[in-house]
């Protein structure tokens, strides 16, 4: 589900909406579950953010007005970090991961993903939420930077 949102808080409304749309289409989540937000524009923005909310499913259905089914290419290499806690301080993990990428001579070569492993749907406390930030990277060569 692709949408332009005014702030990151809008994700809390968009994700349940996508879940309801999936149910109407008869989708079943693949196991293990893989849900992520895909940021479609480069750089960090506080507002007017173009996102794609994704959930792996067992089969591709007919696209609806709100949901589009896609097959993503395999990412060959990514810099990743796990973050546990409220989304309000997620930016600190981003800073650490981006510093690692720069210090190790990598280049970002794809859209950044946030994979939600534990969250509001199964944990009562924000301190228990677990997110994995995934940034596709390469070494600059076109053959090594295809994601």
C-alpha positions in Angstrom: 0.0 0.0 0.0 1.7 3.2 -1.2 0.7 6.5 0.3 2.1 10.0 1.1 1.8 10.7 4.8 2.1 13.9 6.7 4.1 12.4 9.6 5.5 9.1 10.8 2.6 8.9 13.3 0.3 8.3 10.3 1.8 4.9 10.0 -0.2 3.8 13.0 -3.4 4.5 11.0 -2.1 3.2 7.7 -1.0 -0.2 8.8 -4.3 -1.3 10.3 -6.0 0.0 7.2 -3.7 -2.2 5.0 -4.5 -5.2 7.2 -8.2 -4.7 6.8 -7.8 -4.3 3.0 -5.7 -7.6 2.9 -8.5 -9.4 4.7 -11.1 -8.1 2.2 -9.0 -9.5 -0.6 -8.6 -12.9 1.1 -4.8 -12.6 1.7 -3.0 -14.8 4.1 0.3 -13.7 5.7 3.3 -15.8 4.7 5.2 -17.5 7.6 7.5 -16.3 9.0 5.8 -12.9 8.8 7.6 -10.1 7.1 6.1 -6.6 7.3 8.1 -3.5 6.4 7.9 0.1 5.5 9.7 1.0 2.3 10.7 4.7 2.0 10.4 5.7 -1.6 12.2 9.0 -1.7 15.9 9.6 -0.7 16.8 11.4 2.5 15.1 12.0 5.7 11.9 14.0 5.8 9.7 15.1 8.8 6.5 15.5 6.7 5.1 14.8 3.3 6.7 11.3 3.3 6.1 8.8 0.5 5.9 5.3 1.9 5.0 1.9 0.9 3.7 -0.5 3.6 4.4 -4.1 2.7 3.4 -7.5 4.1 4.5 -10.8 2.6 1.6 -13.0 1.6 1.2 -16.6 0.5 -0.2 -15.7 -3.0 -0.5 -12.7 -5.3 -4.1 -11.6 -5.6 -5.9 -9.1 -7.9 -4.8 -5.5 -7.2 -7.4 -3.3 -5.6 -7.7 0.5 -5.5 -5.5 0.6 -2.4 -3.3 -2.5 -2.5 -0.9 -3.5 -5.2 0.8 -6.8 -5.3 4.5 -6.8 -6.1 7.4 -9.2 -6.2 10.6 -7.6 -4.8 14.0 -8.4 -6.1 16.4 -10.0 -3.7 18.7 -7.6 -1.9 22.2 -9.0 -2.2 23.8 -7.0 0.6 22.4 -4.8 3.3 23.6 -3.0 6.4 21.1 -3.8 9.2 20.6 -2.9 12.8 18.0 -4.1 15.4 16.4 -1.4 17.5 14.3 -2.1 20.6 12.0 0.6 22.0 9.7 3.5 21.0 9.8 4.7 17.5 10.5 8.2 18.9 14.2 7.4 19.2 14.6 5.2 16.2 16.6 8.0 14.6 19.6 7.2 16.8 19.9 3.7 15.3 19.7 5.3 11.8 22.6 7.6 12.7 24.7 4.7 13.9 23.9 2.6 10.8 24.6 5.4 8.4 27.9 6.2 10.1 28.9 2.5 9.8 28.0 2.6 6.0 30.1 5.7 5.5 33.1 4.5 7.6 33.2 1.2 5.7 33.1 2.6 2.2 29.6 1.4 1.3 27.1 3.2 -0.8 23.3 3.1 -0.3 21.9 1.5 -3.4 18.2 1.0 -2.7 15.3 2.1 -0.6 15.6 1.9 3.2 13.3 -0.6 4.9 12.0 -0.8 8.5 11.0 -4.3 9.3 8.6 -4.6 12.3 9.2 -7.7 14.3 7.5 -6.9 17.5 5.1 -4.0 18.0 1.8 -2.5 19.1 -0.1 -5.6 17.8 1.6 -8.1 20.2 3.5 -6.1 22.9 1.9 -3.9 25.5 5.0 -1.8 26.2 6.9 0.3 23.7 10.1 -0.8 25.3 9.4 -4.3 23.9 8.9 -3.2 20.3 11.6 -4.6 18.0 12.4 -3.1 14.6 15.1 -4.0 12.1 16.4 -1.1 9.9 17.7 -2.5 6.6 19.7 -0.4 4.1 20.7 -2.0 0.8 24.4 -1.3 0.2 27.1 -1.9 -2.4 30.7 -0.9 -3.0 30.0 1.5 -5.9 30.4 -0.9 -8.8 27.2 -1.2 -10.8 27.5 -4.9 -10.8 27.8 -4.9 -7.0 25.2 -2.2 -6.3 22.1 -3.7 -7.9 19.4 -4.3 -5.3 
